[in-house]
């Protein structure tokens, strides 16, 4: 069993590396670079990855960490912004107090997308369970995912 888990870990790491590769700005299509520069004109510290045929860029802007994704034609797909609890709406804070006060907050992101309205994604943890909740700005739960670690 132990060998199986080790082999599985190496296999998953290999697959992840194939799907996600750091790349130089020299190989990024011009339309992708232009779209990024148009959306975030003052960013100079961008780090690019090729992820599932899309271009993902991690950067800091307005003292926050962001990750944006563009397709090969330069069309913006989404941006995830890492936040602190103080940055979320009062309605979400109230929803957290009401339903998730026993959980530890692991990560908070605001997600903006070309296809969906903006939402907040918060990962909570309690012992071996991670719960990812998507909140609308008014505090309504949009989606929930539970991950139980063994």
N, C-alpha and C positions, 0 to 999 in steps of 0.2 A: 504494500500500500504506500509506503514511504517513497519507494522508487517511482511509483505511478505519479504521485503528487509532484515530485521533483521534475519528472519528464513533462508533466502538464504545465508546470510553471515556465519551463524553458520554451515550450511550444507557444504558449500564450505571449510571452515576451517577444519571441521571434515574429509572430503574426502582427503584434502591435507595431514593431519596428518597420515592418513592411508597409503597413497602412499609414504610418505617420513618419515623415522624414523631414528633418530640418533642411532647408534649402537656402541657397544664396540669392540675394536680390537680383543677380544677373540672369537667373533662369525664370524669373517671374514674368509672365506676359505683360507687356506695356499697358494693356487695358485694365489689368488688375491693379497695377501700381498707380495708375491715374485715378481709378475709382477710389482707392484707399486715400490717396493724397487729397482728393476732392472732399471726401467725407471728414478726414482728420488732417487738416493742412499743417498743423504745428508739430506733428509727431516726428521725432528723429530716431528714436530707439526701438524700432520695430524688429521683431524676430519672426521669420516666416517658416511655415511648415506646409508640406503637401499632405493633405489628409483626405482620403477617400475621393480623390480627383478634384477636391476643392482646395483653395489656398486659405490658410488660417494664419492670422498675424496677431501676435501678442505684443502689447505696448502699454505704456503709461500715458495717461492724459488727464488733466485736471486732478492730479494727485490720486488717481485711482487706476487699478489694473484692469485692462480690457483685453478681450479676445474677439476679433472679428473674422467672419468667414465670407469669402467671395468665390463665385464660380469662375471657370476659366475664361468666360466672356467679360469678367469684371463686374458682374452683377452682385451687389451686396446681398447676403443672405441673412446674417444675424450678427449681433454683438452681445457679448456677455460681459457685464461689469461687476467686478468683485466689490461688495459693499460690507459695511458694518451694520449692526442692529440699529444704530442711531439713524441710518440712512433710509430705513423702510418707513412706510406709512404708519400712522397711528392705528388704522384698522388692522393692519397685519400684526402689529405689536399686540393688540388686544386678542387677536385670534391665537397667537402664540401663547399668551398667558392663559387663555381659556383651555386650549387643547394640547399644548406641548410643553407645559411648564416643567415636567419631569425629565425632559430631554435636554441634552447639551447641543448647542448650535455648532455645527462643524464648518459650514460654509453658507454664504449668502451671495446670490447673484441676481442682478436685474438682467432680464433677457429681452432684447428688442429684436424683432424679426420683420422681414418684408411680408410674411404671410399671416402673422398673428399679431394680436394686440400685445403690448408690453406686459410682462408678468415678472414676478419675483420667484426665484427658485431657492428654497432653503433646505439644506441637508441637516437633519437632526440625528443624534446618536444616543442610544441607551444600551449599555453593555455590548452585546454582539449584534445589535440591530441598527441599521441605518435606514432612515425614512427620508425620502426626498419628496417635498411638497411644492407644488406650483400654486402660488397665490395671485389672484387678481389684485390690483392696487387697493380695491375696496375691502380686501380681507377674505374674499370668497376662495375656497379651495377649488382649483381647476383640475388638478391631477395629483395622484399619490403613487409612490413606488416604494415598496419595502424590500430591503436587502438584508437577509439574515446570514451572518458570517458564522461559519462552523469552527 
